[in-house]
Amino acid sequence: MCTASEYITEDHYFGRNFDYEISYNERVCITPRNYEFKFRKIDDMKTHYAIIGITAGIDEYPLYYDACNEK
């Protein structure tokens, strides 16, 4: 079971935990705004918001499974 909490004031705080019994070598990953994503089967993505989230442990390409963007 996962738990999330949010505290909204002048600033915005958000937190979440993952209660997994196994590890996917997950880690926090930050992708800067307009970092070019190269895909195999669709067109590359050259523009997007910055992203922060949890990714599976893939060194060359972040596989986000829980994230939010700067907006």
Backbone bond lengths (Angstrom), bond angles and torsions (degrees), N, CA, C in turn:
res aa  C-N    CA-C-N  psi(-1)  N-CA   C-N-CA  omega(-1)  CA-C   N-CA-C  phi
1 M - - - 1.440 - - 1.529 108.90 -
2 C 1.288 116.92 138.84 1.459 122.52 178.16 1.524 109.59 -107.68
3 T 1.320 114.95 151.52 1.450 120.74 179.86 1.521 109.20 -127.32
4 A 1.319 117.35 137.21 1.456 121.76 176.51 1.519 108.96 -126.90
5 S 1.329 115.44 145.72 1.455 119.10 173.82 1.518 108.83 -139.16
6 E 1.322 114.15 150.60 1.456 120.71 -176.15 1.522 108.34 -136.57
7 Y 1.319 116.18 137.02 1.449 122.25 179.09 1.517 107.34 -127.84
8 I 1.319 116.47 111.19 1.462 121.01 -175.44 1.525 108.91 -108.68
9 T 1.301 114.65 117.57 1.467 121.86 174.08 1.519 105.62 -137.61
10 E 1.307 115.86 -144.88 1.453 119.95 173.17 1.534 109.71 -58.48
11 D 1.334 115.66 -35.96 1.465 122.59 173.99 1.520 107.72 -105.43
12 H 1.289 116.27 170.58 1.463 120.60 -178.50 1.519 108.92 -124.07
13 Y 1.331 117.02 123.84 1.458 121.66 179.57 1.521 108.76 -120.20
14 F 1.318 115.65 138.29 1.460 120.76 179.72 1.520 107.93 -140.15
15 G 1.301 116.78 137.91 1.457 120.99 177.67 1.509 110.59 -141.38
16 R 1.328 115.13 153.21 1.455 119.99 179.63 1.516 108.76 -152.82
17 N 1.310 116.60 145.41 1.458 119.52 173.89 1.523 109.90 -120.75
18 F 1.289 115.31 157.51 1.464 121.96 178.72 1.525 107.65 -118.82
19 D 1.293 116.77 118.10 1.457 121.42 179.92 1.525 109.57 -100.48
20 Y 1.321 115.28 69.58 1.459 120.35 179.46 1.519 109.95 -94.65
21 E 1.309 115.96 149.33 1.463 120.44 176.41 1.517 111.61 -90.19
22 I 1.328 117.14 -15.11 1.462 120.77 177.57 1.527 108.53 -125.66
23 S 1.320 115.85 161.90 1.460 120.34 -179.17 1.525 109.91 -107.67
24 Y 1.320 115.07 142.55 1.456 122.14 173.57 1.530 110.02 -108.09
25 N 1.337 115.98 21.42 1.469 122.02 -173.72 1.519 110.20 55.05
26 E 1.328 115.40 39.72 1.456 120.36 -177.06 1.528 110.67 -71.11
27 R 1.325 113.94 154.69 1.463 120.49 177.01 1.520 109.03 -157.01
28 V 1.311 115.39 160.70 1.460 120.78 175.66 1.525 107.67 -74.87
29 C 1.315 115.32 134.94 1.461 120.32 -179.07 1.526 108.69 -133.53
30 I 1.313 116.04 137.29 1.465 122.04 176.67 1.518 107.87 -118.36
31 T 1.327 116.09 123.77 1.458 121.53 176.10 1.519 107.89 -110.00
32 P 1.334 117.59 119.87 1.463 120.10 -177.68 1.528 112.48 -65.26
33 R 1.307 115.02 157.83 1.467 121.33 175.60 1.532 108.96 -55.42
34 N 1.308 115.79 135.07 1.461 125.06 175.29 1.524 114.60 64.64
35 Y 1.336 117.83 19.43 1.456 120.66 168.76 1.525 107.08 -63.38
36 E 1.307 118.68 132.31 1.471 120.51 -173.90 1.527 111.04 -79.52
37 F 1.333 115.41 117.18 1.455 121.44 173.15 1.522 108.45 -88.61
38 K 1.315 117.06 127.28 1.468 121.66 178.31 1.525 107.56 -108.71
39 F 1.317 115.16 123.63 1.456 121.62 -178.07 1.526 110.08 -110.36
40 R 1.318 116.42 158.03 1.467 120.37 179.44 1.522 112.28 -83.03
41 K 1.333 118.52 -37.03 1.460 120.35 -169.88 1.518 114.60 -116.82
42 I 1.321 117.93 -3.50 1.463 121.02 175.96 1.526 108.24 -132.78
43 D 1.315 115.87 169.34 1.460 120.58 -179.09 1.534 111.14 -62.23
44 D 1.329 115.96 149.01 1.459 121.27 176.80 1.526 110.28 -62.36
45 M 1.319 116.53 151.09 1.453 121.76 177.74 1.531 107.63 -107.06
46 K 1.314 116.09 114.22 1.461 120.33 -175.60 1.519 113.57 -101.85
47 T 1.329 117.91 -18.37 1.465 120.56 179.00 1.524 110.07 -130.68
48 H 1.332 116.00 135.02 1.464 122.75 177.16 1.518 108.15 -171.16
49 Y 1.320 116.61 167.61 1.453 122.14 175.41 1.531 109.95 -73.37
50 A 1.322 116.50 160.71 1.460 120.98 173.24 1.533 108.80 -65.57
51 I 1.328 116.88 148.89 1.459 122.83 -176.19 1.526 109.35 -128.25
52 I 1.325 116.52 139.59 1.459 121.65 169.20 1.513 107.15 -132.50
53 G 1.334 115.80 137.54 1.452 118.12 -179.45 1.510 112.40 -179.98
54 I 1.299 115.16 -168.34 1.455 123.11 179.68 1.525 107.97 -99.78
55 T 1.328 115.73 131.18 1.458 120.42 178.81 1.522 109.84 -121.58
56 A 1.312 115.33 155.26 1.455 120.78 170.83 1.520 107.51 -72.50
57 G 1.315 117.67 154.87 1.457 122.00 -172.93 1.513 114.49 -72.38
58 I 1.295 116.74 67.79 1.461 121.92 176.40 1.522 106.81 -111.14
59 D 1.329 116.61 116.71 1.462 120.57 -171.78 1.521 114.12 -68.62
60 E 1.316 117.98 -41.10 1.459 120.05 -172.67 1.526 114.14 -87.31
61 Y 1.328 117.62 -19.31 1.458 119.73 -175.76 1.517 109.55 -150.10
62 P 1.333 118.34 121.79 1.470 119.37 -176.54 1.528 111.97 -72.32
63 L 1.319 116.62 128.22 1.458 122.08 175.41 1.526 107.03 -106.84
64 Y 1.346 115.64 91.12 1.465 121.17 -178.02 1.516 110.11 -70.98
65 Y 1.341 116.58 136.47 1.459 118.43 170.25 1.514 112.07 -127.33
66 D 1.312 117.93 -1.92 1.455 121.49 169.12 1.517 106.17 -157.83
67 A 1.328 117.49 118.29 1.464 119.34 -173.38 1.529 110.83 -159.33
68 C 1.309 114.91 170.06 1.456 121.43 171.97 1.521 107.42 -143.66
69 N 1.329 115.40 159.75 1.456 118.84 178.08 1.521 109.62 -106.83
70 E 1.325 116.39 177.78 1.462 120.84 -173.89 1.519 114.51 -68.63
71 K 1.300 118.99 -11.75 1.462 121.47 179.58 1.498 110.72 -96.98
